[in-house]
Amino acid sequence: MKVQSPYKTPLLFTLTLWLGLLSFGCARKNVTPTASTAPAAAANSTTDAVAAKASYDLIKRIVGKYADQFVVEFIPKEGEKDVFEVESLGGKIVLRGNNGVSIASALNHYLKHYTHSSITWNGSNLNLSDKLPVVTQKVRQASPYKYRYYLNYCTFNYTMSWWDWERWQWEIDWMALNGINMPLAVTGQNAIHRRVYKSMGLTDKDLESFFSGPAYFAWFWMGNLDGWGGPLPVSWMDSHEALQKQILERQRGLGMTPILPAFTGHVPPAFKDKFPKANLKKTNWDEMFPDVYLLDPDDPMFVEIGKKFIEEEIKTFGTDHFYTSDTFNENQPPSSDSLFLNNVGQKVYQSMAAADPKATWIMQGWLFHFSRDFWQAPQIQAMLNGVPNDKMIILDLWSEKNPMWQKTEAYYGKPWIWNMLHNFGGNVNMYGLMDRVATWPAEALHHPNRGKLTGIGLTPEAIEQNPVMYELMMENAWRETPTDLTSWLKGYTHRRYGKENASANQAWEILRRTVYADSVTSGGPESIIVGRPTFNRNAGGATTNFTYNQLELVTAWDKLIAASNDLKSAEGYQFDVVDLTRQVLANYATQVQQQFAKDYKNKDAAAFKKHSAEFITLIEDLDRLVATQEDLLLGRWLNAAKAWGTTPEEKRLYEKNARNLLTLWGDKDSKLSEYANRQWAGLLNGYYKPRWQQYFSYVNSQMAKGQAIDQKAFDAKIKNWEWQWVNSTESYPDTTTGNSVAVANELYQKYHATIRNSYK
């Protein structure tokens, strides 16, 4: 059915609106949005003007000089559904939607399906011409999901720790293009904590042991740790409060409803001295960190502080009435009593509603999976029943692997959101559950026991990897039927590489059934290179259990390399050929490691020296390979961290945070060592290689003396070296070196035959 524009002369109105908006600045700063700023369609011309300005600015950022070939129009929702249309009229491409996100989604649909363009973290292809392709028949799509959620607390650290406004702006555009309308927005929250606790008589000195360093905010916000990586400078709090205001203004301008944090009960260590009668409970997430203090929800101060927190947040950032709070994240509650847990749910919600009666609690369902022995049906029901059904939404955090909605009767009547988690810690590997992501969301949407499934989303611990999985997942945002992977992958490679190529298509069919069909590991296998040196196949922090046939992966490598001459100019191809070459070589490292482990067992010193030298060369080659891609540079991460420092001391603190998170995570005895490992240029040559070199030197020395190695003694010694590296300041390049395709082809010629033979 043809839906008319709400304006009698929509095209004339839009063009006139544009002319008036080209010099019009952002309309709101620190204003509490009304209901009309939520994903519901804008209700008046003033709001339309803001949305049109935001939409057109996005179009200009995405397509540059081609922006004048697009026209923006606003149309009503389709019932409760967000909707977009794409049509050619009067020599222009008309993009219609009920808000900025819908308009951006219309743009993305046009770019993907009419110009074969692709916009991703890891390489983009804009295949545009002076005269853009015509839409021969109007397209109209409505989303079956009220909410399209994005982000995980952990993403804000494993990827976003050092982002500035320029990087955030790009990401918000990406969100809008992919239909995201419900992003988690937790940047700058330390300023809120600081003002609330200072209003209660605590001092900045009291808070020094409370705030974590910038790389550890996720676990601070979730109540897992205090102080680690700090003390946090006030300059950081001020700069990121300002950054959050920019983020929220842009998100709201496009029609998104960002989710802000609420009080979780996590209080500073000094709280126990300031308020000795407070009912506090100690909890410990990991023994390397001190106990964390949680205020019991039964304590009258819980709702009081929660109310203060929301009031200060609204005063500072405005609100869209969505709040996140995750009590007991990876911490077991002190009691399994149903009355206690029901009361917890009530009080956490009341602490929000006391300041904002329209508050809706957005809660991660992760705790029900992580501590599933504790969270049985009575405990889950008790916790959830403490909150009205229409005032809570549950994020089913890992739906593609561990769908808790199927084990909780769809969260016992609460609205819930189906999410793809996919990545843990920002580990670099080709991985995903492609067939599930293509089909499971649609199956859940039509499942008779789906309950109040109300959204779909992405909850990765880190991003900027495996772009195929995120594009595939967001295909579900505007459809309610499964995606046919065979045809979709052909379209994906065409968009990503700028043209069709049979060899590339064959490579992706193999990748689909190998690295992207791994339903066994969590987040994919890692490389032995990143693990602390050992002769064991799996090192602490590096699990190398491969669930696919390595020879098949080598064949995919053959096919993708064969497409080099045809596709070498495409950014997406340049990244993918590096990524696949990296994966093959990183996997092969296990073969070499197991060979020199056998050499040691056989007491063959000459063979050991030969194969250990090959291992070091392999690391060097990998470093040279990934150095061709800016997304795989340690120096980029470290320099972005230092750039936030306003003094030499702050720069040192932020660099230490940045180094620590990727390596030890905590102190030198950390059990989380290598959790966030990265196969990055600089980290390979600067950290993993010298660590292995020290191991080989030690083993060679022991073999020369005819003595066995003492692995525990080596581990104790290398921990001191690792901690020294965390505290070091040597610099690493933050710009690429070398040609991606040329280096990948060179390494293919060098290693291909050897690797293929090693798996026979």
C-alpha positions in Angstrom: 0.0 0.0 0.0 1.4 3.4 -0.9 1.8 5.6 2.2 1.6 9.3 1.6 4.2 11.7 3.0 2.7 13.7 6.0 3.4 16.9 3.9 1.2 17.9 1.0 4.3 18.7 -1.1 7.0 16.5 0.4 9.7 17.0 -2.2 9.4 20.8 -2.2 9.2 20.8 1.6 12.4 18.7 1.9 14.4 20.7 -0.6 13.3 23.9 1.1 14.2 22.4 4.5 17.6 21.5 3.3 18.4 25.0 2.2 17.4 26.4 5.5 19.4 23.8 7.4 22.7 23.8 5.7 23.9 26.5 8.1 21.8 25.4 11.0 23.7 24.1 14.1 22.9 21.2 16.4 19.6 22.1 18.1 20.0 20.6 21.6 22.6 20.7 24.3 21.9 19.3 27.7 18.2 19.3 27.2 16.1 16.5 28.5 14.5 14.9 25.5 10.8 14.5 25.3 9.1 11.3 24.2 9.1 12.6 20.6 12.9 12.2 20.5 12.6 8.4 21.0 12.4 6.1 18.0 8.7 7.1 17.6 8.4 9.3 14.6 9.0 13.0 15.0 5.8 14.8 15.8 6.4 18.3 14.5 8.4 20.3 12.0 10.9 21.5 14.6 11.9 17.9 15.4 11.7 17.1 11.7 14.2 19.9 11.1 16.6 18.5 13.6 16.2 15.0 12.2 16.6 16.2 8.6 19.8 18.1 9.5 21.2 15.1 11.3 20.3 12.8 8.4 21.7 15.0 5.7 24.9 15.5 7.6 25.3 11.8 7.8 24.7 11.4 4.1 27.4 14.0 3.4 29.8 12.2 5.7 29.1 8.9 4.0 29.0 9.8 0.3 30.7 13.2 0.2 30.2 15.0 -3.1 27.4 12.7 -4.2 25.1 13.9 -1.3 23.2 16.3 -3.6 21.8 13.3 -5.5 19.8 12.3 -2.4 16.6 13.7 -0.9 15.3 13.0 2.6 11.6 12.7 3.5 9.9 11.6 6.7 7.0 9.2 6.8 5.0 7.7 9.7 5.8 4.4 11.3 4.0 1.3 10.0 1.9 0.8 13.1 4.6 0.3 15.8 7.3 -0.6 13.3 10.2 1.6 12.1 10.1 1.8 8.3 12.1 3.1 5.4 11.6 3.6 1.7 13.9 4.1 -1.3 12.7 5.5 -4.6 13.9 7.4 -7.6 12.0 10.6 -8.3 12.9 13.7 -10.3 16.4 12.6 -11.0 17.1 12.1 -7.2 17.3 9.1 -4.9 14.6 9.7 -2.3 15.3 8.2 1.1 12.3 8.1 3.4 12.0 7.0 7.0 10.3 7.7 10.3 13.6 9.0 11.9 17.3 9.4 11.2 18.1 5.8 11.8 15.5 4.7 9.2 16.8 7.3 6.7 20.3 6.0 7.2 19.1 2.4 6.8 17.5 3.5 3.6 20.8 4.9 2.4 22.6 1.8 3.4 20.1 -0.4 1.5 20.6 1.7 -1.6 24.4 1.7 -1.4 24.5 -2.1 -0.8 22.0 -3.2 -3.4 22.2 -0.6 -6.1 25.8 0.5 -6.1 27.4 -2.7 -4.6 29.1 -0.6 -1.9 30.2 -1.6 1.6 31.0 0.3 4.7 32.8 -1.7 7.5 35.4 -1.2 10.2 37.9 -3.2 8.2 37.8 -1.6 4.8 35.1 0.2 2.9 34.2 0.3 -0.8 32.1 3.2 -2.2 31.4 2.3 -5.8 29.7 5.6 -6.8 29.4 7.5 -10.0 28.4 11.0 -11.1 25.0 9.6 -12.1 23.8 7.2 -9.4 21.8 4.0 -10.4 18.1 4.4 -10.6 15.7 2.6 -8.3 13.3 1.1 -10.8 10.7 0.1 -8.3 10.1 1.6 -4.9 11.5 -0.3 -2.0 9.7 -0.4 1.4 10.9 -2.3 4.5 9.6 -2.4 8.0 11.6 -3.7 11.0 9.9 -6.5 12.9 11.9 -5.4 15.9 11.0 -2.4 18.1 14.6 -2.3 19.4 17.9 -2.9 17.7 20.5 -2.9 20.5 24.2 -2.3 20.4 27.3 -2.8 22.6 28.5 -4.5 25.7 30.2 -2.9 28.7 33.4 -4.6 27.7 33.3 -3.1 24.2 34.0 0.3 25.9 37.4 -1.0 27.0 38.5 -3.8 24.7 38.0 -1.5 21.7 36.7 1.9 22.7 39.0 2.9 25.6 40.8 5.7 23.7 38.3 6.8 21.2 37.9 10.5 20.4 34.9 12.3 18.9 36.1 11.6 15.3 36.1 7.9 15.9 32.8 8.0 17.8 31.2 10.0 15.0 32.1 7.3 12.5 30.7 4.6 14.8 27.4 6.3 15.3 27.0 6.7 11.6 27.7 2.9 11.3 25.1 2.2 13.9 22.5 4.3 12.0 23.3 2.7 8.7 22.8 -0.7 10.2 19.5 0.1 11.9 20.8 0.4 15.5 18.3 2.5 17.6 19.2 1.5 21.2 22.9 1.9 22.0 24.5 1.5 25.4 26.0 4.9 26.3 28.2 4.7 29.4 31.0 7.1 28.5 31.8 9.8 31.0 30.0 8.2 34.0 32.8 8.8 36.4 31.9 12.4 36.6 28.4 11.4 37.8 29.8 9.1 40.5 32.2 11.9 41.6 29.5 14.5 42.0 27.1 12.2 43.8 29.6 10.9 46.3 31.1 14.3 46.9 27.6 15.6 47.6 27.5 12.9 50.3 30.7 14.2 52.0 33.4 12.0 50.3 36.5 13.7 49.0 38.5 13.3 45.8 41.1 11.6 48.0 38.5 9.1 49.2 37.6 8.3 45.6 41.2 7.7 44.4 40.9 4.0 45.6 37.5 3.7 43.9 37.8 4.8 40.3 39.7 2.4 38.0 42.0 3.5 35.2 40.5 4.2 31.8 41.1 0.7 30.4 39.1 -1.0 33.2 35.9 1.1 33.4 33.7 -1.8 32.2 34.6 -3.9 35.3 34.4 -0.9 37.6 30.9 -0.1 36.3 29.8 -3.7 36.7 31.1 -3.8 40.3 33.9 -6.2 39.8 36.9 -4.1 40.8 38.0 -0.8 42.4 41.0 1.3 41.8 43.0 -0.9 39.4 44.8 1.2 36.8 44.2 4.4 38.7 44.1 6.9 40.2 41.9 8.5 37.6 42.7 12.1 36.8 39.9 14.7 37.0 41.0 15.9 33.6 39.8 12.5 32.2 36.4 12.8 33.9 35.9 16.3 32.5 37.0 15.5 29.0 34.8 12.4 28.8 31.8 14.1 30.3 32.1 16.5 27.4 32.6 13.6 24.9 29.4 11.9 26.2 27.4 15.0 25.6 28.6 14.9 21.9 27.8 11.2 21.7 24.3 11.6 23.1 23.4 14.6 21.0 24.3 12.8 17.8 22.6 9.6 18.8 19.4 11.4 19.8 19.5 13.6 16.7 19.3 10.5 14.6 16.4 9.1 16.6 18.3 6.6 18.8 17.3 6.1 22.5 20.7 5.6 24.3 20.8 3.6 27.5 22.5 5.3 30.5 23.8 3.6 33.6 22.0 3.4 36.9 23.2 2.7 40.4 24.2 -0.9 41.1 25.0 -0.7 44.8 28.7 -0.4 44.1 30.2 2.1 46.6 33.7 3.4 47.3 35.8 1.6 49.9 35.8 4.9 52.0 32.0 4.5 52.2 32.3 2.1 55.1 34.1 4.7 57.2 31.9 7.6 56.2 28.7 5.6 56.9 29.6 2.9 59.4 26.0 1.9 59.9 25.4 1.1 56.2 24.6 -2.5 55.4 27.5 -3.3 53.1 28.5 -6.7 51.7 31.9 -7.6 50.4 32.4 -9.4 47.2 35.5 -10.5 45.3 35.5 -11.0 41.5 39.1 -12.1 41.3 41.6 -12.6 44.1 44.2 -10.3 42.5 41.9 -7.4 43.2 40.7 -6.1 46.7 37.2 -6.8 47.9 34.5 -4.6 46.4 31.8 -3.1 48.6 28.1 -3.4 47.6 25.3 -1.6 49.4 22.6 -4.0 50.4 19.3 -3.1 48.5 17.5 -3.4 51.9 19.5 -0.4 53.2 17.4 2.8 52.9 20.5 4.5 51.4 20.3 2.3 48.3 17.2 4.0 46.8 18.4 7.3 48.1 21.8 7.1 46.3 20.1 5.5 43.2 17.8 8.5 43.0 20.7 11.0 43.4 22.6 9.2 40.7 19.7 9.3 38.1 18.9 12.9 39.0 22.5 14.0 38.5 22.6 12.0 35.2 19.5 13.6 33.9 20.7 17.0 34.9 24.0 16.4 33.0 23.0 14.2 30.1 19.2 14.3 29.7 17.4 11.0 29.5 15.5 8.7 27.2 14.3 6.7 30.2 16.4 3.6 29.5 18.9 2.6 32.3 21.3 -0.2 32.6 22.2 -1.9 35.9 23.8 -5.2 36.4 24.0 -6.4 40.0 25.9 -9.6 40.7 27.7 -9.5 37.3 30.0 -12.6 37.6 29.5 -12.4 41.3 27.3 -14.7 43.3 24.6 -13.1 45.4 24.9 -13.6 49.2 21.6 -15.5 49.3 19.6 -17.7 47.0 16.4 -16.9 49.0 13.6 -15.9 46.7 12.4 -13.1 48.9 15.9 -11.6 49.0 16.3 -11.8 45.3 12.8 -10.4 44.7 13.6 -7.5 47.0 16.9 -6.9 45.1 14.9 -6.5 41.8 12.4 -4.2 43.4 15.0 -1.9 45.0 17.2 -1.6 42.0 14.2 -0.6 39.9 12.9 1.7 42.6 16.2 3.5 42.7 15.7 4.4 39.1 11.9 5.1 39.2 12.3 7.4 42.3 14.0 9.9 40.0 12.4 9.0 36.7 8.9 7.4 36.9 9.2 6.5 33.2 12.4 4.5 33.8 12.9 1.1 32.1 15.6 -1.2 33.4 17.8 -2.8 30.7 19.5 -5.8 32.2 22.1 -8.2 30.8 21.0 -11.8 31.1 24.7 -12.8 31.3 24.6 -13.6 35.0 22.0 -16.3 34.4 24.4 -18.1 32.0 27.7 -17.4 33.8 26.4 -18.5 37.3 23.8 -21.0 36.0 24.3 -23.3 38.9 23.1 -20.6 41.2 20.5 -19.1 39.0 17.9 -21.8 38.8 14.3 -21.1 37.8 13.1 -20.0 41.3 16.0 -17.6 41.7 15.6 -16.1 38.2 11.8 -15.7 38.6 12.2 -14.1 42.0 14.7 -11.5 40.7 12.7 -10.6 37.6 9.3 -10.6 39.3 10.4 -7.7 41.5 10.0 -5.4 38.5 6.9 -4.7 36.4 6.9 -6.5 33.1 6.7 -3.2 31.1 9.6 -1.7 33.0 12.3 -4.1 32.3 14.0 -5.5 29.1 16.4 -8.4 29.3 19.4 -8.7 26.9 19.8 -12.4 26.0 23.5 -11.7 25.6 24.8 -14.8 23.8 21.9 -16.0 21.8 23.9 -17.5 19.0 25.7 -19.9 21.3 23.9 -20.1 24.7 20.3 -18.8 24.2 19.1 -18.5 27.8 15.6 -17.5 26.6 15.0 -21.1 25.8 15.9 -22.1 29.4 13.8 -19.4 31.1 10.5 -19.6 29.4 11.5 -16.5 27.4 12.4 -14.7 30.7 9.1 -15.4 32.3 7.1 -12.7 30.6 9.7 -9.9 30.4 10.5 -8.3 27.1 13.8 -9.5 25.8 16.3 -9.0 23.0 18.1 -11.6 20.9 21.9 -10.8 20.6 25.0 -12.0 18.9 28.0 -11.8 21.3 30.6 -13.3 19.0 33.9 -11.8 20.2 35.7 -12.1 23.6 38.5 -9.8 24.7 39.2 -8.5 21.2 41.1 -11.6 20.2 42.2 -11.6 16.6 40.8 -14.6 14.7 38.4 -15.5 11.9 35.4 -16.9 13.7 31.7 -16.9 13.8 28.5 -19.0 13.7 27.4 -17.9 10.3 24.6 -20.3 9.6 23.0 -19.7 13.0 23.2 -16.0 12.7 21.5 -16.2 9.3 18.6 -18.3 10.5 18.2 -18.3 14.3 16.9 -14.8 14.8 14.0 -15.4 12.3 13.3 -18.7 13.9 13.1 -17.1 17.3 10.9 -14.4 16.0 8.3 -16.9 14.9 8.8 -19.4 17.7 5.6 -20.2 19.6 7.4 -19.9 22.9 9.3 -16.6 22.0 7.4 -14.7 24.7 7.9 -11.0 24.4 10.8 -11.0 21.9 11.1 -7.3 21.2 14.5 -6.7 19.7 17.7 -7.9 18.2 21.2 -6.7 18.7 25.0 -7.0 19.0 26.8 -7.5 22.3 30.5 -8.1 21.3 33.2 -7.7 23.9 35.2 -6.0 21.1 34.7 -4.9 17.5 36.8 -4.0 14.5 37.2 -7.6 13.4 35.2 -10.2 11.4 33.1 -7.6 9.6 31.2 -10.3 7.7 29.6 -11.5 10.9 28.3 -8.1 11.9 26.9 -7.2 8.4 25.2 -10.6 8.3 23.7 -10.2 11.8 22.3 -6.8 11.0 20.6 -8.1 7.9 18.1 -9.4 10.4 17.2 -5.9 11.6 14.9 -5.3 8.6 13.7 -8.8 7.8 11.7 -11.6 9.5 12.8 -14.5 7.3 16.1 -16.4 7.3 18.9 -15.2 5.1 20.0 -17.5 2.3 23.7 -17.6 2.9 24.8 -18.8 -0.5 23.4 -15.9 -2.4 24.1 -13.4 0.5 27.8 -14.3 0.5 28.0 -13.7 -3.2 26.4 -10.3 -2.7 28.7 -9.6 0.2 31.9 -10.3 -1.7 30.7 -8.2 -4.7 30.0 -5.2 -2.3 33.2 -5.7 -0.3 35.5 -6.1 -3.3 33.8 -3.9 -5.8 33.2 -6.6 -8.4 32.3 -10.3 -8.7 35.1 -12.8 -8.6 34.6 -16.6 -8.8 37.8 -17.4 -6.8 36.7 -15.1 -4.0 33.3 -16.6 -3.9 34.8 -20.1 -3.7 37.1 -18.9 -0.9 34.1 -17.6 1.1 32.1 -20.8 0.7 35.1 -22.7 2.3 35.4 -20.1 5.0 31.7 -20.5 5.7 32.1 -24.2 6.5 35.4 -23.8 8.4 36.2 -20.8 10.5 32.7 -19.5 10.3 31.0 -22.8 11.3 32.8 -23.2 14.7 30.2 -24.1 17.3 32.6 -25.7 19.7 35.0 -23.0 20.9 33.9 -19.7 22.5 35.2 -16.9 20.5 37.3 -19.0 18.3 40.8 -20.6 18.7 43.9 -18.5 19.3 47.5 -18.9 18.2 50.1 -20.5 20.3 52.3 -17.5 19.6 50.3 -15.3 22.0 50.4 -17.8 24.8 53.1 -17.8 27.5 55.9 -20.1 26.2 55.4 -23.8 26.8 55.7 -27.1 25.1 52.0 -27.8 25.7 49.7 -27.5 22.8 47.5 -25.1 24.8 49.1 -22.4 26.8 47.5 -20.3 29.5 45.4 -17.7 27.7 45.8 -19.4 24.3 43.6 -22.3 23.3 44.5 -23.8 19.9 41.8 -26.4 19.5 40.8 -26.1 15.8 37.4 -27.4 14.9 37.9 -27.4 11.1 40.0 -29.1 8.6 43.2 -27.1 8.2 43.7 -28.3 4.6 40.4 -26.8 3.7 41.5 -23.4 5.1 44.6 -23.6 3.0 42.5 -24.2 0.0 40.4 -21.1 0.9 43.8 -19.3 1.0 44.6 -20.6 -2.5 41.4 -19.2 -3.8 41.6 -15.8 -2.2 45.2 -15.3 -3.2 44.2 -16.3 -6.8 41.9 -13.3 -6.9 44.7 -10.8 -6.0 45.3 -9.3 -9.5 41.6 -8.7 -10.0 40.7 -7.4 -6.5 43.9 -5.9 -5.1 42.7 -2.3 -5.2 39.7 -2.9 -2.9 40.2 -2.0 0.8 38.0 -5.0 1.8 40.1 -7.4 -0.2 43.3 -6.0 1.2 42.1 -6.6 4.8 40.7 -10.0 4.0 43.7 -11.4 2.3 45.8 -10.2 5.2 43.4 -11.7 7.7 43.2 -15.1 6.0 47.0 -15.2 5.5 47.4 -14.3 9.2 45.0 -17.0 10.2 46.7 -19.8 8.2 50.1 -18.8 9.5 48.9 -18.3 13.1 47.4 -21.8 13.0 50.5 -23.3 11.5 52.5 -22.0 14.4 51.1 -24.8 16.5 52.6 -27.3 14.0 56.0 -25.7 14.5 55.6 -25.6 18.2 54.7 -29.2 18.5 57.7 -30.1 16.3 60.2 -28.3 18.6 58.5 -29.8 21.6 59.2 -33.2 20.0 62.8 -32.2 19.4 63.2 -31.3 23.0 61.7 -34.7 24.1 64.0 -36.5 21.7 67.0 -34.4 23.0 67.8 -33.3 19.5 69.5 -29.9 20.1 70.2 -29.2 16.4 66.6 -29.9 15.4 65.3 -27.8 18.3 67.4 -24.8 17.3 66.3 -25.2 13.7 62.6 -25.3 14.4 62.6 -22.7 17.2 64.4 -20.4 14.8 61.6 -21.1 12.2 59.1 -20.2 14.9 60.7 -16.8 15.5 60.8 -16.1 11.8 57.2 -16.9 11.6 56.4 -14.4 14.3 58.4 -11.8 12.4 56.6 -12.5 9.2 53.3 -12.2 10.8 54.3 -8.9 12.3 55.3 -7.6 8.9 52.1 -8.9 7.4 49.7 -7.2 9.9 51.8 -4.0 9.9 50.1 -3.3 6.5 46.7 -2.8 8.1 46.0 0.1 10.4 43.5 -1.9 12.4 46.3 -4.3 13.5 48.8 -1.8 14.9 49.8 -1.7 18.6 51.2 1.8 18.1 47.8 3.1 17.1 46.3 1.8 20.4 49.2 3.1 22.5 49.4 6.5 20.9 45.6 7.0 21.1 45.9 6.3 24.9 48.7 8.8 25.4 46.9 11.4 23.4 44.4 11.8 26.2 47.0 12.8 28.7 47.4 16.4 29.7 50.6 15.9 31.6 53.6 13.5 31.2 52.3 11.6 34.3 48.8 11.1 32.7 50.3 9.9 29.5 52.4 7.3 31.4 49.3 6.2 33.3 47.2 5.8 30.2 50.0 3.9 28.3 50.4 1.5 31.2 46.6 0.9 31.1 46.7 0.3 27.4 49.7 -2.2 27.6 48.3 -4.0 30.7 44.9 -4.8 29.3 46.2 -6.5 26.2 48.8 -8.6 28.0 48.7 -9.4 31.8 45.3 -7.7 32.3 46.1 -7.4 36.0 49.2 -7.8 38.1 52.1 -10.0 37.1 50.4 -13.1 38.7 47.2 -12.4 36.9 45.1 -15.4 36.0 43.6 -13.3 33.2 46.9 -13.0 31.4 46.4 -13.0 27.5 42.6 -12.9 27.8 42.7 -9.8 25.5 45.6 -11.0 23.4 46.0 -9.5 19.9 47.9 -10.5 16.9 49.0 -7.0 16.2 52.1 -5.5 14.7 54.3 -4.3 17.5 52.8 -6.7 20.0 54.1 -9.7 17.9 57.6 -8.4 17.5 57.8 -6.4 20.7 56.2 -8.7 23.3 55.5 -12.2 22.0 58.7 -12.7 20.1 61.1 -11.6 22.9 59.2 -13.8 25.3 59.6 -16.8 23.1 63.2 -15.9 22.5 63.9 -16.0 26.2 62.2 -19.4 26.4 64.3 -20.8 23.6 67.5 -19.4 25.2 66.6 -21.1 28.4 65.8 -24.4 26.8 69.0 -24.4 24.7 71.0 -23.7 27.8 69.4 -26.6 29.7 69.8 -29.0 26.8 73.5 -28.0 26.5 73.9 -28.9 30.2 71.9 -32.0 29.8 69.4 -30.8 32.3 65.6 -30.8 32.2 63.8 -27.5 32.0 61.8 -26.2 35.0 58.7 -24.7 33.5 57.5 -23.2 36.8 60.8 -21.5 37.3 60.7 -20.1 33.8 57.1 -18.8 34.3 58.1 -17.1 37.6 61.0 -15.4 35.8 59.1 -14.4 32.7 56.3 -12.8 34.8 58.8 -10.2 36.0 59.8 -9.4 32.4 56.1 -9.2 31.3 55.4 -6.7 34.1 58.5 -4.7 33.1 57.1 -4.5 29.5 53.7 -3.3 30.9 55.6 -0.5 32.6 57.8 0.4 29.6 57.4 3.3 27.2 59.2 2.3 24.0 57.3 3.5 21.0 55.7 1.5 18.1 54.6 2.7 14.7 51.0 3.9 14.3 51.1 4.0 10.5 51.1 1.1 8.2 54.2 -0.1 6.3 54.2 -2.3 3.2 51.6 -3.3 0.6 49.0 -5.7 2.0 48.4 -7.7 -1.1 52.1 -7.9 -2.0 53.2 -9.1 1.5 50.4 -11.6 1.6 51.4 -13.0 -1.8 55.1 -13.1 -0.8 54.2 -15.1 2.4 51.9 -17.4 0.4 54.8 -18.2 -1.9 57.1 -18.7 1.1 54.9 -20.9 3.2 52.2 -22.5 1.1 53.8 -25.8 0.2 55.3 -26.3 3.6 52.0 -25.7 5.4 50.0 -27.9 3.0 52.5 -30.7 3.5 52.5 -30.3 7.3 48.8 -31.2 7.4 49.0 -34.3 5.2 
